Amino acid sequence: MTECYRYAMDTYEQMNDDEKAKISLDLLYNAICYYHDDAEEIVQKLLCMDQPALSKLEKSLADMRKRVKKLHQATLAAMPASGRSIFATPEVEDIIFYQISNGLEIK
């Protein structure tokens, strides 16, 4: 479990039922990785969005997460076994997700 996911889970547990009905844990997790900001501020941003915009964002972030997961797995498969352990951590996927979704160069 990554630090971002733990942060999302902790924040999600503190949300009320109405907030949870509008914002899924996966959306919150992906939004935290995307915005890389305070989770409570992210929740407030998400709550201000109308349902069509929120659904579109959730789908977009979920699609990006799938692409990043495939990219991460393909990269690991292409690496020599000796270098995989450092790159195989789940946090690396969160970092790649942030960089790709924000149009940043991956180094």
KANOR-V541031 format. One record per backbone hydrogen bond with DSSP energy under -1.0 kcal/mol. CO is the residue of the C=O (numbers start at 1). NH is the residue of the N-H. E is the energy in kcal/mol with one decimal. If there is no record, write none. Layout:
CO NH E
CO NH E
This chain:
2 6 -2.4
3 7 -2.4
4 8 -2.4
5 9 -2.8
6 10 -2.7
7 11 -2.2
8 12 -2.9
9 13 -2.3
12 15 -1.0
16 20 -2.4
17 21 -1.9
18 22 -1.0
19 23 -2.6
24 28 -2.4
25 29 -2.8
26 30 -2.7
27 31 -2.7
28 32 -2.5
29 33 -2.2
30 34 -2.3
31 35 -3.2
32 36 -1.9
38 42 -2.1
39 43 -2.7
40 44 -2.0
41 45 -2.3
42 46 -2.7
43 47 -2.6
44 48 -1.3
46 49 -1.1
50 54 -2.5
51 55 -2.8
52 56 -2.2
53 57 -2.4
54 58 -2.6
55 59 -2.3
56 60 -2.5
57 61 -2.9
58 62 -2.2
59 63 -2.7
60 64 -2.2
61 65 -2.3
62 66 -2.1
63 67 -2.2
64 68 -2.5
65 69 -2.5
66 70 -2.2
67 71 -2.5
68 72 -3.0
69 73 -2.4
70 74 -2.6
71 75 -2.4
72 76 -2.4
73 77 -2.3
74 78 -1.5
80 83 -1.8
84 88 -2.1
89 92 -1.3
90 94 -1.4
91 95 -2.2
92 96 -2.7
93 97 -2.7
94 98 -2.3
95 99 -2.5
96 100 -3.0
97 101 -2.5
98 102 -1.3
99 104 -3.3
100 103 -1.7
